[in-house]
Amino acid sequence: MQVKGILSCLFKRQRGAAMTELLVALPALLLMGLGGLQSALLFDAKTTINYATFEAARKG
């Protein structure tokens, strides 16, 4: 019975450690993900502006 209690206590500690690790890593992961999304949006805007200027130059 005592071994079961010790194992139960260890698993509870592991669950808490996982939550702490997630809270430490989550801001960095969100920053990288949102930064990648922002880079893709900037690239799309740059491509659109380049295409618009080429079309304007073509029309004269």
Secondary structure, DSSP 8 states (H G I E B T S, - for coil): -HHHHHHHHHHHHHHHHHHHHHHHHHHHHHHHHHHHHHHHHHHHHHHHHHHHHHHHHHH-
